[in-house]
Amino acid sequence: MKGILSVFVVVAVIGFLSVSAFAVAVEEEKAKIDAVLTALHDAASKADGERYFSLYADNAIFYGTDST
């Protein structure tokens, strides 16, 4: 019984650590996305097209909102 409990505790700790590491990675990715979106909004509000489009990937396609 003691051995089974020890195995359970070890598995639970490993599971908790892996979930915690995943949560940290997700938060880091969210912070990166937030930084890019903030920079995009700032560049757009200042009509800084060069900086705005530098934030896009090299193969990005910009559709815009102009109806012409």
N, C-alpha and C positions, 0 to 999 in steps of 0.2 A: 504494500500500500504506500509506504514511504517513497519507494522508487517511482511509482506512478505519479505521485504528487510532485516530486522533483521534476519529472519530465514535463508535466503540465505547467509548472511555474516557468521553466526554461522556455518552453514554446510560447507562453503568454508574453514573456519579456521580449523575446525576439519579434513577435508579432507587433507588440506595442512600439518597439524601436523602428521597425520598418514603416509603420503607419506614420509615426512622427517625422521620419526622414522625408516621406512622401509629402506630408503637409508643408514642411519647410520648403521643399522644392517648388511646390505649387505657389506658395506665397512669393518666392523669389521671381517666378515667371510672371505673376500678376504685377509685381512691382516694375518689372521691365516693360510690360505692356502699358502700364499706366504712364511710365516716363515717356514712351514714344507718343502715346495719344496726347499727353499734355504738350509735348513739343510740337505736334501737328497743329493743335488748336492755337498755340501761341504764334506759330509761323503764319497760320491762316489769318489770324486777327491783325497781324502786322503787314499783311500782303507781301510776305517774304517767300516768293515762289521758289527761289533757289534752295533755301533751307527746307521748305515744305517738301519739295520733291526729292531732296537728298535722303529723306527718311523712308522713302519707298524702296522696295527691292529692285534690283537691276532689271528684272523681267516683269515688273508690275505694269498693269494697264490702268490708266486713270480715265474714268468715264466722265467725271464731273457732273454738274447739274445744269449747264447751259443748254438751252433747248435748240440752239442754232446748229 
